[in-house]
Amino acid sequence: MARRTLARMPSTPGTPAPGPQISVLDPETDPRASYLLSPALTAPLVARILTSHSAGSHRSVAPFTGQPLVDLPLSSTADVERAVDRARDAQRYWTDVPVLERAEVLLRLHDIVLDRQSEVLDLIQAESGKTRASAFEEVGDVAQVCRHYGVRGAAYLAPRRVRGMLPVLTQTRVTLLPVGVVGVIAPWNYPLTLALADVLPALLAGNAVVLKPDPQTTLTALWAAAALEEAGLPEDVLQIVAGGGDVGAALIDEVDHIAFTGSTATGRKIAARAGERLIGATLELGGKNPLYVAADADVEAAATGAVRACFGNTGQLCMSIERLVVHEAVADAFVDSFVAKVKALTMSPAMDYSADVGSLTTPAQLERVETHVDDAIACGARILTGGVHRGDIGPLFYAPTVLDRVPPQALCAQEETFGPVVSVTVVSSDAEAVTVMNETEFGLNASIWTRSVAHGRALARQVRSGTVNINDGYAASWGSVEAPMGGFKSSGLGRRHGREGIEAYTEAQTVAAQLGVGMGLSLDTLFSLPEGRGQAMLTGGLRVLKALRAR
Ligand code: NAD
């Protein structure tokens, strides 16, 4: 399908356009930088890692400065086994704690996270290099999830009566029992949110949890564990093991369910390993998420929303928009406005709310972003703004980048970049937009901008994506915590949030009690009637039940 490109080109092919405004934090002189490296803050947290100190250590580096942040002792395979054993013991009494008492722990955590937000915001920024505003998204999100499951969780878990096999005589109840010990493997991009998003419903359902955060962001997960203990979670119900993929793999071999958030490539390995053991796996994976600006969109609002959707958390968000699909009727107006807004973004390692865009988190991320942009240019793409490493701000800063004319064979046309890079594709109809939106292997999040919500809903039905936001980039669906969130296609298996997000950590048990046995009304009596009379009675009964439209 021939796609149109933009009529006007603000920049020549392959030439980096002027980057955003900057301000620099000097790690040598700024007291905030040295506070973040203070052992007084990190030592009590590190002491929570379950380790026998036999597996060595990992030095994490602060993305803002490139300076060492903390030396983390790693957990060995034997430590993982020990953590799961301890969790298994703790789960036996935790499951007997009434659900409303378990819910109180979440509600207290809600208050702790909000009251002590500056402490955890510092940690999140130190480990991830994100802006204060992106870090606050995590605090707000955890409060939402605590409130939702704290208030609603008991109802999700309540036993329910269902119609039994024989009316009146069969009493059937469905109970949701905890699976036992849940393993959670979390990535680095949302260190607080993604450490807790699955842990909280799993705990509320009566499970114990062993959490393995990413080595880059383990301190934040340890802070979360300390806060949960302060909120009343008994000792050992949540264990933390530290390490990389080998520790994650060892965890899968021990637990009763694995909840994984991370890349699609790793997700496939996790699913295979969980499949070998026949344990449940919930997989929240990558995306290549599109945002469509329809012909009837409010162009200014769409441009403002798209900036946040593309460059929030420096693009290191599974739900980030990486593909802008724009109707030709509004393409020039939208792109002019969007590019101008991107150029006005401020980048800095500020520990206050002054920066719009932060740092990438790891050198591997910087390399991936640079590879994708260089490859796109080599394939003929044009840079409308950005396209440069901003080592003058910090070692891992990269300018927010807008690409046009990205051909289908370019890496960034299909693969997740997971950075501040977005491409623009112009289409001439809604039908073409839907085709473009659906043409990657992913299906995590999509965004549609239109003045008509009905129009947006009609398009949403055609988009193969777990969440679709109308007139918003991603926050509306992510923040609707009563609704399931997850991916179609290669973006995942299972859902988090809402009823689905807690049922995932339970086993449904059906208990059916047959009444009237002593009065000769049992099924055995019926089936033992001679000459098929029991079967004839059942046949009649089935016909009556259908006539009555019984469930
Ligand atoms: P990753 O897959 O490299 O690592 C994620 C976690 O898995 C880390 O804790 C890592 O140590 C562990 N791990 C790595 N190999 C493993 C193995 N073989 N067995 C067990 N554990 C292993 O992903 P990442 O680069 O840290 O995170 C970025 C990715 O996460 C992106 O693709 C992003 O889209 C995705 N993500 C998805 C969601 C979602 O909700 N769908 C949310 C955030 C991030």
Residues whose N, C-alpha, C, O or C-beta is under 5 A from the ligand:
A	BS01	NAD	I185 A186 P187 W188 K212 P213 D214 G243 G244 G245 G248 A249 T261 G262 S263 T264 T266 K269 E284 L285 G286 G287 C318 S491
